């Protein structure tokens, strides 16, 4: 019973399945890359603008 593979809370390789978790993922399309990059660019621009406005009107 000590060698039972249904033990929870272990990090050993014996307890892991042989299946790849990313095996049935759908492919990443180019439009998704553009959305992610555009979101980061927009976030950076908003960070600069709002940082300036907070510095100008609230902290001054």
C-alpha positions in Angstrom: 0.0 0.0 0.0 2.9 2.4 0.5 3.6 2.3 -3.2 0.1 3.3 -4.3 0.2 6.0 -7.0 -3.1 7.7 -5.8 -1.2 9.6 -3.2 -2.2 13.3 -3.3 0.2 16.2 -2.5 3.3 14.8 -3.9 5.7 16.3 -6.4 7.3 13.1 -7.6 7.3 12.2 -11.3 5.6 8.9 -10.5 2.3 10.7 -9.6 2.3 12.7 -12.9 0.3 11.6 -15.9 2.1 10.9 -19.2 -0.2 13.2 -21.1 0.9 16.6 -22.4 -1.5 19.3 -21.0 -1.0 21.4 -24.2 -1.7 18.6 -26.6 -5.2 19.7 -27.5 -4.7 23.5 -27.4 -5.9 25.5 -30.4 -3.2 27.3 -32.4 -2.3 30.9 -31.7 -3.6 33.1 -34.5 -1.8 36.3 -35.6 -4.7 38.6 -34.7 -4.3 37.4 -31.1 -0.7 38.5 -31.1 -1.7 41.9 -32.4 -4.3 42.2 -29.7 -1.8 41.4 -26.9 0.9 43.7 -28.3 -1.7 46.5 -28.8 -3.0 46.0 -25.2 0.6 46.4 -23.8 1.2 49.5 -25.9 -2.1 51.1 -24.8 -1.3 50.3 -21.2 2.1 52.0 -21.5 0.6 55.1 -23.1 -2.2 55.3 -20.5 0.4 54.8 -17.7 2.4 57.8 -19.0 -0.6 60.0 -19.5 -2.2 59.3 -16.2 1.1 59.5 -14.4 1.6 63.0 -15.8 -2.0 64.0 -14.9 -1.7 62.8 -11.4 1.7 64.5 -10.9 0.3 67.7 -12.4 -3.1 68.0 -10.7 -3.0 65.9 -7.5 0.6 65.9 -6.3 1.4 69.5 -7.2 
